[in-house]
Amino acid sequence: MPNADRSLILSNASEIVVFKTGTYSSHLQMSDLEVIAIKNGSLIIQNGIISDILDYPISKSNSPISESSIVDITGKTLIPGFVDSHTHLSFAGDREDELNMKLQGKTYLEILNQGGGIMRTVKATRAASLGDLVTHGEKNAEIMLKHGTTTIEAKSGYGLDIESEIKQLKAFRELNNLRYTTVIPTYLGAHALPPEFSNKREKFIDLIIEEAIPQISKSHLANFIDVFCEKGVFTIDESREILLAGKKQGLQPKIHADEIVRTGGAQLAAEVGAISADHLLKTNDDGFRALAEARVIPVLLPGTPFSLMINDYPPARRMIDEFDLPVALATDLNPNCYCHSMLQVITLACFTMRMTPIEALIASTINSAAAIGLEDSIGSIEEGKQADLVVLNDRNFKFIPYKFGTASLVDMVIKNGEVVAANTPALISSSNHL
């Protein structure tokens, strides 16, 4: 990790976006939040932690800290670092030719049944070495960092045997030692039924429960356990059994829920005490009520229906307005949805799900942090929190969806109080070159 044993002052921001809550809880409803845009303000970082937020510019002459680096960000906006709470960060092989299959009208499940989709990636990932997976993940993490993502949740699920799943999870652990982006690992062994178990579903589930989960838990390779609960993949009963087995071993449940067909995955997420339920394209009102009552974070992934060309997006407006759900956003980076950028996700959220720019920013930072249990340390600009920050090269945060596709919108990325990516190379610490 970067060396944060020094002070850094970001001075004279056009806007510092601060979220305030009256009653801070582990899960933030949109209605709880007050947003304050501090104009011409400054931020003081000491030892990697935000120590003060000021409403005036700082210079050498009025600096409260005698020895500190002062970076003038006049005309620029300061926001929290993005938290991408649903990705498949490292895998082997690409599937670019499957676009033509989609253009011909083939569905996700049809491509899967023809040996494409997940199974194609599983074959390549099983053949890849640990080093290959680390290298691939490192490249993805570097691109994501340059787009402002400072924390990434990463799922396994492209091995589907114990050895290969552990290999993926070990790659995530290595990435935490190599990169400046924090990687949070999730075990997704129940991503699909592998071909060698095509007629032995119960044996595969037993393998996950009796062998894989205990090994992964004992080795502390994952924080969460996830299941692809979907028609033709894993049923509600199978998903419940796997998630509860992981929970018993200390892995907090997550779930791919109601993405293609409504199965009741949202209700299952509430039942098992999942920290998040992800996708939710087909969830009904009963499912939304269950999530709200159980305080489960809904993680929406607009890049996925966009890449599947199904023109069917989660009803984010109703989730926020009618159910007061604390919506989070994520990329779902994977071989089928090859999106690295939370900037692009915010654009999709606004243009396809009618979220407002501030809702989308909240969903990409503090609510996304809550979806991986880290809202107390990251996801917002608050005194005492880790200094994971993004400097935008424009005068307010509303330019994120407005200037969609603009690569230069991110001017600087700060991780643990250190500049780790910048349009001005001289600002990057010599030990932190990407």
KOLTOR-27006 format. One record per residue (C-alpha): residue in three letters; x, y, z. Coordinates in steps of 0.5 Angstrom, whole numbers. Layout:
BEGIN
+------+-------+-------+-------+
| rest |    xx |    yy |    zz |
+------+-------+-------+-------+
|  ALA |     X |     Y |     Z |
...
+------+-------+-------+-------+
//
This chain:
BEGIN
+------+-------+-------+-------+
| rest |    xx |    yy |    zz |
+------+-------+-------+-------+
|  MET |     0 |     0 |     0 |
|  PRO |     2 |     7 |    -1 |
|  ASN |     6 |    11 |     4 |
|  ALA |     2 |    16 |     8 |
|  ASP |     6 |    18 |    13 |
|  ARG |     6 |    25 |    11 |
|  SER |     1 |    31 |    10 |
|  LEU |    -3 |    33 |     4 |
|  ILE |    -8 |    39 |     3 |
|  LEU |   -12 |    40 |    -3 |
|  SER |   -14 |    47 |    -4 |
|  ASN |   -19 |    52 |    -7 |
|  ALA |   -24 |    46 |   -10 |
|  SER |   -29 |    49 |   -14 |
|  GLU |   -34 |    44 |   -10 |
|  ILE |   -33 |    39 |    -4 |
|  VAL |   -38 |    34 |    -4 |
|  VAL |   -40 |    32 |     3 |
|  PHE |   -46 |    27 |     5 |
|  LYS |   -49 |    28 |    12 |
|  THR |   -54 |    24 |    16 |
|  GLY |   -58 |    26 |    22 |
|  THR |   -57 |    19 |    24 |
|  TYR |   -52 |    15 |    21 |
|  SER |   -53 |     8 |    20 |
|  SER |   -50 |     2 |    17 |
|  HIS |   -55 |     2 |    11 |
|  LEU |   -56 |     9 |     8 |
|  GLN |   -63 |    11 |     5 |
|  MET |   -63 |    16 |     0 |
|  SER |   -68 |    20 |     4 |
|  ASP |   -63 |    20 |    10 |
|  LEU |   -58 |    24 |     6 |
|  GLU |   -56 |    31 |     6 |
|  VAL |   -51 |    33 |     1 |
|  ILE |   -47 |    39 |     2 |
|  ALA |   -43 |    42 |    -3 |
|  ILE |   -37 |    46 |     0 |
|  LYS |   -35 |    52 |    -5 |
|  ASN |   -28 |    54 |    -5 |
|  GLY |   -26 |    49 |     0 |
|  SER |   -20 |    45 |     2 |
|  LEU |   -19 |    38 |     5 |
|  ILE |   -13 |    36 |    10 |
|  ILE |   -10 |    29 |    10 |
|  GLN |    -6 |    27 |    15 |
|  ASN |    -3 |    20 |    15 |
|  GLY |    -8 |    17 |    10 |
|  ILE |   -14 |    20 |    14 |
|  ILE |   -18 |    26 |    13 |
|  SER |   -17 |    31 |    19 |
|  ASP |   -21 |    37 |    17 |
|  ILE |   -25 |    40 |    12 |
|  LEU |   -25 |    47 |    11 |
|  ASP |   -29 |    52 |     7 |
|  TYR |   -24 |    57 |     5 |
|  PRO |   -17 |    56 |     1 |
|  ILE |   -10 |    54 |     4 |
|  SER |    -4 |    57 |     2 |
|  LYS |     3 |    56 |     5 |
|  SER |     2 |    63 |     9 |
|  ASN |    -4 |    60 |    12 |
|  SER |    -3 |    53 |    12 |
|  PRO |    -5 |    50 |    19 |
|  ILE |     1 |    45 |    18 |
|  SER |     8 |    47 |    17 |
|  GLU |    10 |    41 |    13 |
|  SER |     5 |    39 |     8 |
|  SER |     4 |    38 |     0 |
|  ILE |    -1 |    43 |    -2 |
|  VAL |    -4 |    42 |    -9 |
|  ASP |    -8 |    47 |   -12 |
|  ILE |   -15 |    44 |   -15 |
|  THR |   -18 |    51 |   -17 |
|  GLY |   -24 |    50 |   -21 |
|  LYS |   -24 |    42 |   -20 |
|  THR |   -29 |    38 |   -16 |
|  LEU |   -27 |    33 |   -10 |
|  ILE |   -31 |    27 |    -9 |
|  PRO |   -30 |    20 |    -5 |
|  GLY |   -27 |    15 |    -9 |
|  PHE |   -32 |    10 |   -13 |
|  VAL |   -33 |     4 |    -9 |
|  ASP |   -35 |    -2 |   -15 |
|  SER |   -39 |    -7 |   -10 |
|  HIS |   -40 |   -12 |   -16 |
|  THR |   -34 |   -15 |   -21 |
|  HIS |   -31 |   -21 |   -23 |
|  LEU |   -24 |   -18 |   -23 |
|  SER |   -20 |   -23 |   -26 |
|  PHE |   -21 |   -29 |   -31 |
|  ALA |   -18 |   -32 |   -37 |
|  GLY |   -20 |   -31 |   -44 |
|  ASP |   -25 |   -26 |   -48 |
|  ARG |   -31 |   -27 |   -51 |
|  GLU |   -32 |   -21 |   -56 |
|  ASP |   -35 |   -26 |   -62 |
|  GLU |   -41 |   -27 |   -57 |
|  LEU |   -43 |   -20 |   -59 |
|  ASN |   -45 |   -23 |   -66 |
|  MET |   -49 |   -28 |   -63 |
|  LYS |   -53 |   -23 |   -59 |
|  LEU |   -54 |   -19 |   -65 |
|  GLN |   -57 |   -25 |   -68 |
|  GLY |   -62 |   -25 |   -62 |
|  LYS |   -59 |   -30 |   -58 |
|  THR |   -61 |   -30 |   -50 |
|  TYR |   -56 |   -30 |   -45 |
|  LEU |   -58 |   -37 |   -43 |
|  GLU |   -58 |   -40 |   -50 |
|  ILE |   -51 |   -38 |   -51 |
|  LEU |   -49 |   -41 |   -44 |
|  ASN |   -53 |   -48 |   -47 |
|  GLN |   -49 |   -47 |   -53 |
|  GLY |   -42 |   -48 |   -49 |
|  GLY |   -41 |   -40 |   -49 |
|  GLY |   -42 |   -35 |   -44 |
|  ILE |   -39 |   -37 |   -37 |
|  MET |   -37 |   -44 |   -39 |
|  ARG |   -32 |   -41 |   -44 |
|  THR |   -29 |   -37 |   -39 |
|  VAL |   -29 |   -43 |   -34 |
|  LYS |   -25 |   -47 |   -39 |
|  ALA |   -20 |   -41 |   -40 |
|  THR |   -19 |   -40 |   -33 |
|  ARG |   -18 |   -47 |   -31 |
|  ALA |   -12 |   -47 |   -36 |
|  ALA |    -9 |   -40 |   -33 |
|  SER |    -4 |   -40 |   -28 |
|  LEU |    -4 |   -36 |   -22 |
|  GLY |     1 |   -31 |   -25 |
|  ASP |    -4 |   -30 |   -31 |
|  LEU |   -10 |   -29 |   -26 |
|  VAL |    -6 |   -24 |   -22 |
|  THR |    -3 |   -20 |   -29 |
|  HIS |   -10 |   -20 |   -32 |
|  GLY |   -13 |   -17 |   -25 |
|  GLU |    -8 |   -12 |   -24 |
|  LYS |    -9 |    -9 |   -31 |
|  ASN |   -16 |    -9 |   -30 |
|  ALA |   -15 |    -6 |   -23 |
|  GLU |   -10 |     0 |   -26 |
|  ILE |   -16 |     2 |   -31 |
|  MET |   -21 |     2 |   -26 |
|  LEU |   -16 |     6 |   -21 |
|  LYS |   -15 |    11 |   -27 |
|  HIS |   -23 |    12 |   -28 |
|  GLY |   -23 |    14 |   -20 |
|  THR |   -25 |     7 |   -17 |
|  THR |   -21 |     6 |   -11 |
|  THR |   -24 |     0 |    -8 |
|  ILE |   -27 |    -7 |   -12 |
|  GLU |   -31 |   -13 |    -9 |
|  ALA |   -28 |   -19 |   -14 |
|  LYS |   -32 |   -25 |   -15 |
|  SER |   -29 |   -32 |   -16 |
|  GLY |   -34 |   -36 |   -20 |
|  TYR |   -30 |   -38 |   -27 |
|  GLY |   -26 |   -44 |   -24 |
|  LEU |   -32 |   -48 |   -21 |
|  ASP |   -28 |   -53 |   -18 |
|  ILE |   -24 |   -52 |   -12 |
|  GLU |   -17 |   -52 |   -14 |
|  SER |   -19 |   -46 |   -19 |
|  GLU |   -24 |   -43 |   -15 |
|  ILE |   -18 |   -42 |   -10 |
|  LYS |   -13 |   -40 |   -15 |
|  GLN |   -18 |   -34 |   -17 |
|  LEU |   -19 |   -32 |    -9 |
|  LYS |   -11 |   -33 |    -8 |
|  ALA |   -10 |   -28 |   -14 |
|  PHE |   -15 |   -23 |   -11 |
|  ARG |   -10 |   -23 |    -5 |
|  GLU |    -4 |   -22 |    -9 |
|  LEU |    -7 |   -16 |   -12 |
|  ASN |    -8 |   -13 |    -5 |
|  ASN |    -1 |   -13 |    -4 |
|  LEU |     1 |   -11 |   -11 |
|  ARG |    -4 |    -5 |   -13 |
|  TYR |    -7 |     1 |    -9 |
|  THR |   -14 |    -1 |   -10 |
|  THR |   -17 |    -5 |    -5 |
|  VAL |   -20 |   -11 |    -7 |
|  ILE |   -25 |   -15 |    -3 |
|  PRO |   -26 |   -22 |    -5 |
|  THR |   -33 |   -26 |    -5 |
|  TYR |   -33 |   -34 |    -6 |
|  LEU |   -38 |   -35 |   -12 |
|  GLY |   -37 |   -42 |   -13 |
|  ALA |   -44 |   -43 |   -15 |
|  HIS |   -44 |   -39 |   -21 |
|  ALA |   -46 |   -45 |   -26 |
|  LEU |   -46 |   -52 |   -26 |
|  PRO |   -40 |   -55 |   -29 |
|  PRO |   -40 |   -60 |   -35 |
|  GLU |   -37 |   -65 |   -31 |
|  PHE |   -43 |   -65 |   -26 |
|  SER |   -48 |   -64 |   -31 |
|  ASN |   -52 |   -70 |   -28 |
|  LYS |   -50 |   -69 |   -21 |
|  ARG |   -53 |   -63 |   -18 |
|  GLU |   -53 |   -65 |   -11 |
|  LYS |   -46 |   -68 |   -11 |
|  PHE |   -44 |   -61 |   -14 |
|  ILE |   -47 |   -57 |    -8 |
|  ASP |   -45 |   -62 |    -3 |
|  LEU |   -38 |   -61 |    -6 |
|  ILE |   -39 |   -53 |    -5 |
|  ILE |   -42 |   -54 |     2 |
|  GLU |   -37 |   -60 |     5 |
|  GLU |   -31 |   -58 |     2 |
|  ALA |   -30 |   -52 |    -2 |
|  ILE |   -33 |   -47 |     4 |
|  PRO |   -29 |   -50 |    10 |
|  GLN |   -23 |   -49 |     6 |
|  ILE |   -24 |   -42 |     4 |
|  SER |   -26 |   -40 |    10 |
|  LYS |   -21 |   -43 |    14 |
|  SER |   -16 |   -40 |     9 |
|  HIS |   -19 |   -33 |    10 |
|  LEU |   -19 |   -33 |     2 |
|  ALA |   -26 |   -29 |     2 |
|  ASN |   -31 |   -24 |     6 |
|  PHE |   -37 |   -26 |     2 |
|  ILE |   -41 |   -32 |    -1 |
|  ASP |   -45 |   -31 |    -7 |
|  VAL |   -50 |   -35 |   -11 |
|  PHE |   -53 |   -34 |   -18 |
|  CYS |   -60 |   -36 |   -16 |
|  GLU |   -63 |   -36 |   -23 |
|  LYS |   -68 |   -41 |   -27 |
|  GLY |   -63 |   -46 |   -31 |
|  VAL |   -58 |   -44 |   -26 |
|  PHE |   -59 |   -45 |   -18 |
|  THR |   -66 |   -46 |   -15 |
|  ILE |   -68 |   -42 |    -9 |
|  ASP |   -67 |   -48 |    -5 |
|  GLU |   -60 |   -50 |    -7 |
|  SER |   -58 |   -42 |    -6 |
|  ARG |   -61 |   -42 |     1 |
|  GLU |   -57 |   -49 |     3 |
|  ILE |   -51 |   -46 |     0 |
|  LEU |   -51 |   -39 |     3 |
|  LEU |   -53 |   -41 |    10 |
|  ALA |   -47 |   -46 |    10 |
|  GLY |   -43 |   -40 |     8 |
|  LYS |   -46 |   -36 |    13 |
|  LYS |   -45 |   -41 |    18 |
|  GLN |   -37 |   -41 |    16 |
|  GLY |   -37 |   -34 |    17 |
|  LEU |   -38 |   -32 |    10 |
|  GLN |   -43 |   -26 |     9 |
|  PRO |   -48 |   -28 |     4 |
|  LYS |   -49 |   -24 |    -3 |
|  ILE |   -54 |   -26 |    -8 |
|  HIS |   -55 |   -25 |   -16 |
|  ALA |   -62 |   -24 |   -15 |
|  ASP |   -68 |   -24 |   -20 |
|  GLU |   -64 |   -22 |   -26 |
|  ILE |   -67 |   -26 |   -32 |
|  VAL |   -73 |   -29 |   -29 |
|  ARG |   -77 |   -27 |   -22 |
|  THR |   -75 |   -33 |   -18 |
|  GLY |   -76 |   -30 |   -11 |
|  GLY |   -68 |   -28 |   -10 |
|  ALA |   -70 |   -22 |    -7 |
|  GLN |   -74 |   -25 |    -1 |
|  LEU |   -69 |   -30 |     0 |
|  ALA |   -63 |   -25 |     1 |
|  ALA |   -68 |   -22 |     6 |
|  GLU |   -69 |   -29 |     9 |
|  VAL |   -62 |   -31 |    10 |
|  GLY |   -59 |   -24 |    12 |
|  ALA |   -55 |   -22 |     6 |
|  ILE |   -51 |   -16 |     6 |
|  SER |   -54 |   -14 |    -1 |
|  ALA |   -58 |   -17 |    -7 |
|  ASP |   -55 |   -15 |   -14 |
|  HIS |   -59 |   -14 |   -21 |
|  LEU |   -66 |   -14 |   -19 |
|  LEU |   -69 |   -13 |   -26 |
|  LYS |   -75 |   -18 |   -25 |
|  THR |   -76 |   -16 |   -17 |
|  ASN |   -83 |   -15 |   -15 |
|  ASP |   -86 |   -10 |   -10 |
|  ASP |   -86 |   -16 |    -5 |
|  GLY |   -79 |   -17 |    -6 |
|  PHE |   -77 |   -10 |    -5 |
|  ARG |   -81 |    -9 |     1 |
|  ALA |   -77 |   -15 |     4 |
|  LEU |   -71 |   -12 |     2 |
|  ALA |   -73 |    -6 |     6 |
|  GLU |   -75 |    -9 |    12 |
|  ALA |   -69 |   -13 |    12 |
|  ARG |   -64 |    -8 |    11 |
|  VAL |   -61 |   -11 |     5 |
|  ILE |   -57 |    -6 |     0 |
|  PRO |   -60 |    -7 |    -7 |
|  VAL |   -54 |    -7 |   -12 |
|  LEU |   -56 |    -5 |   -19 |
|  LEU |   -52 |    -6 |   -25 |
|  PRO |   -54 |    -2 |   -31 |
|  GLY |   -48 |    -4 |   -35 |
|  THR |   -51 |   -11 |   -35 |
|  PRO |   -58 |   -10 |   -39 |
|  PHE |   -54 |    -5 |   -43 |
|  SER |   -49 |   -11 |   -46 |
|  LEU |   -54 |   -16 |   -46 |
|  MET |   -59 |   -11 |   -51 |
|  ILE |   -65 |   -13 |   -47 |
|  ASN |   -67 |    -6 |   -46 |
|  ASP |   -70 |    -8 |   -39 |
|  TYR |   -67 |    -4 |   -33 |
|  PRO |   -68 |    -4 |   -25 |
|  PRO |   -74 |     0 |   -23 |
|  ALA |   -69 |     5 |   -19 |
|  ARG |   -74 |    11 |   -19 |
|  ARG |   -79 |     6 |   -15 |
|  MET |   -74 |     3 |   -11 |
|  ILE |   -72 |    10 |    -8 |
|  ASP |   -79 |    14 |    -8 |
|  GLU |   -83 |     8 |    -6 |
|  PHE |   -79 |     4 |    -2 |
|  ASP |   -74 |     8 |     0 |
|  LEU |   -68 |     3 |    -1 |
|  PRO |   -61 |     5 |    -1 |
|  VAL |   -59 |     4 |    -8 |
|  ALA |   -52 |     2 |   -10 |
|  LEU |   -49 |     2 |   -17 |
|  ALA |   -43 |    -3 |   -19 |
|  THR |   -40 |    -5 |   -26 |
|  ASP |   -41 |   -12 |   -26 |
|  LEU |   -34 |   -12 |   -30 |
|  ASN |   -34 |   -19 |   -33 |
|  PRO |   -33 |   -22 |   -40 |
|  ASN |   -40 |   -21 |   -42 |
|  CYS |   -40 |   -14 |   -39 |
|  TYR |   -33 |   -11 |   -40 |
|  CYS |   -34 |    -4 |   -37 |
|  HIS |   -29 |    -2 |   -32 |
|  SER |   -32 |     5 |   -31 |
|  MET |   -36 |     7 |   -25 |
|  LEU |   -37 |    14 |   -29 |
|  GLN |   -40 |    10 |   -35 |
|  VAL |   -45 |     7 |   -30 |
|  ILE |   -47 |    13 |   -27 |
|  THR |   -49 |    16 |   -34 |
|  LEU |   -53 |     9 |   -35 |
|  ALA |   -56 |    10 |   -28 |
|  CYS |   -58 |    17 |   -30 |
|  PHE |   -60 |    16 |   -37 |
|  THR |   -63 |     9 |   -37 |
|  MET |   -66 |     9 |   -30 |
|  ARG |   -67 |    16 |   -29 |
|  MET |   -63 |    17 |   -22 |
|  THR |   -61 |    24 |   -21 |
|  PRO |   -54 |    25 |   -21 |
|  ILE |   -53 |    26 |   -14 |
|  GLU |   -57 |    19 |   -13 |
|  ALA |   -52 |    16 |   -17 |
|  LEU |   -46 |    19 |   -14 |
|  ILE |   -49 |    17 |    -7 |
|  ALA |   -50 |    10 |   -10 |
|  SER |   -43 |     9 |   -13 |
|  THR |   -40 |    11 |    -6 |
|  ILE |   -43 |    11 |     1 |
|  ASN |   -48 |     6 |    -1 |
|  SER |   -44 |     2 |    -5 |
|  ALA |   -39 |     2 |     1 |
|  ALA |   -45 |    -1 |     5 |
|  ALA |   -46 |    -6 |     0 |
|  ILE |   -39 |    -9 |     2 |
|  GLY |   -39 |    -7 |    10 |
|  LEU |   -34 |    -1 |     9 |
|  GLU |   -39 |     5 |    10 |
|  ASP |   -35 |     6 |    17 |
|  SER |   -28 |     7 |    13 |
|  ILE |   -29 |     9 |     6 |
|  GLY |   -35 |    12 |     1 |
|  SER |   -36 |    19 |     4 |
|  ILE |   -32 |    25 |     5 |
|  GLU |   -32 |    26 |    13 |
|  GLU |   -27 |    27 |    18 |
|  GLY |   -24 |    21 |    21 |
|  LYS |   -25 |    17 |    14 |
|  GLN |   -20 |    14 |    10 |
|  ALA |   -17 |    19 |     5 |
|  ASP |   -20 |    15 |    -2 |
|  LEU |   -22 |    21 |    -6 |
|  VAL |   -23 |    23 |   -14 |
|  VAL |   -21 |    30 |   -16 |
|  LEU |   -26 |    31 |   -22 |
|  ASN |   -23 |    36 |   -28 |
|  ASP |   -30 |    40 |   -28 |
|  ARG |   -33 |    45 |   -23 |
|  ASN |   -38 |    40 |   -20 |
|  PHE |   -40 |    33 |   -20 |
|  LYS |   -46 |    34 |   -25 |
|  PHE |   -41 |    34 |   -30 |
|  ILE |   -40 |    26 |   -29 |
|  PRO |   -47 |    24 |   -33 |
|  TYR |   -47 |    30 |   -37 |
|  LYS |   -40 |    29 |   -41 |
|  PHE |   -41 |    22 |   -42 |
|  GLY |   -35 |    18 |   -45 |
|  THR |   -30 |    24 |   -43 |
|  ALA |   -24 |    20 |   -41 |
|  SER |   -20 |    26 |   -38 |
|  LEU |   -26 |    28 |   -33 |
|  VAL |   -22 |    24 |   -27 |
|  ASP |   -16 |    29 |   -26 |
|  MET |   -13 |    26 |   -20 |
|  VAL |   -14 |    20 |   -16 |
|  ILE |   -12 |    19 |    -8 |
|  LYS |   -12 |    13 |    -4 |
|  ASN |   -10 |    13 |     3 |
|  GLY |    -8 |    20 |     2 |
|  GLU |    -3 |    19 |    -3 |
|  VAL |    -4 |    21 |   -10 |
|  VAL |    -4 |    15 |   -14 |
|  ALA |    -6 |    17 |   -21 |
|  ALA |    -6 |    24 |   -24 |
|  ASN |    -6 |    28 |   -31 |
|  THR |     0 |    31 |   -28 |
|  PRO |     5 |    26 |   -27 |
|  ALA |     9 |    30 |   -23 |
|  LEU |     4 |    29 |   -17 |
|  ILE |     5 |    22 |   -17 |
|  SER |     9 |    20 |   -11 |
|  SER |    15 |    16 |   -14 |
|  SER |    14 |    10 |   -11 |
|  ASN |     7 |    10 |   -14 |
|  HIS |     8 |    10 |   -21 |
|  LEU |     2 |     6 |   -25 |
+------+-------+-------+-------+
//
